[in-house]
């Protein structure tokens, strides 16, 4: 079997990443969050709030108590803060951890270019990001479906993004799938940011903390009402563009412009990371 | 270089300088490692040995100078330069949760698929056949070092770079590692460049040496030839200082002093004996003084750069 070298390198890089237990931490935490959410939302007090919100808008709670609403609810309120943590943890480790452990020195005894090593790392980092985001969507749907006995209609309420939408099961599933795919794309910027920090002369934990610092400060600034006119400058504003798929009318231009901004940022982070990695000394 | 019987250089450093911040780690070092030798980089911690190895592997960028392996510039033609190079470091680092075999694959498949037969071969050479399937986290330090050596041998290297290969090993491990290095050199014809601060290891292994101090190259060449060329003798007589002065005046010795009497180049020890007897000195001891590497190292570092880089 003659596999191209690129495929062998990529496979091995994936083996390294996905053979580590901490790679799965984000998956486990999201599953736990979803299970807890399902349980909590079935308790009388939260149910009362949801019932009155729906009743005030002329909807019956029974129609919207299902997998779709549950999954969207979990995503809207957790992804921005929780996903960043696990993406930073994994992508912040990709290069810095190998340098800290000494394995990068051994890799670079081989006649392989640093650019190749970086590209492999960036690709598996991107794959992990996409998998985690897709997992969040799919597992949320399954957990919600199992917990509430069906998909139901989709109700989305995202106060930060000013979104309130209700959809039939078919339309809801379509919107949910688009939002999940979009999320898998937007969060590549977070992964690239962490990878860039991972290429600096920093410990892996510092690269992770730096990434989280940028994300959280940006997130907080994005929520300050007085800074609303600066929103297009905040990463969080663009990262949450997937929520716009739950607008009654999908604002395609807004979503595409956010995706373009994020693509530009992702490429910039990757190029900066590549620059740092290919020009730095790697010592024991 | 005084080694006419060796093939051209496997490794060449030309005026290499490296600074880390304000610290000068390698100071204008030029060095040739002849093919087929066991070449030692000797020096205290921080002398610049690891920096030179780092630059040779393209992991540390020199501020000035050129580094060639087998005639190829390490930075301009990395692939060609490192195509048949294996290296191990002082602290062998692996993916601990994976097996030895998986680790070998991960490190070596950056440049192409590795056949399982080849992995079995190198595991056999380093004596890890029985444990190659075990996770590296259960390996002892000696086993990890042998796995590192297996990793270095997989690409069928013509040059093996060993950075402090016996560091941290127990006496048994040191002897095993030394035996392996010798076997690889004599049996496979691999040129070996090893760094160490352990004089006894270098003395037992290396035909050629480079002595470094604070980034400066103090000596480079065939140290045993250098020692024997110095023609040192050990002399003890009743009137020591008179004898030494007389021998110098007679042109039989070039320098004299405590423990460092040297014959002039065209004289033999028998000439000294004859002169001493004729001059009426009672000889208590007269013998060729075989300088140890420790003496040579101390003398070279004491004299500094003037010791002569060949």
Interface residues (C-beta under 8 A of the other chain):
Chain A: X2 X3 X5 X8 X9 X12 X15 X16 X19 X20 X101 X102 X103 X105 X106 X107 X108 X109 X110 X111 X112 X113 X116 X117 X279 X281 X282 X283 X284
Chain B: X20 X50 X51 X54 X57 X58 X59 X60 X61 X78 X79 X80 X81 X82 X83 X85 X86 X87 X89 X90 X91 X92 X93 X94 X95 X97 X98 X102 X105 X106 X107 X108 X109 X110 X111 X112 X113 X148 X151 X152 X155 X161 X163
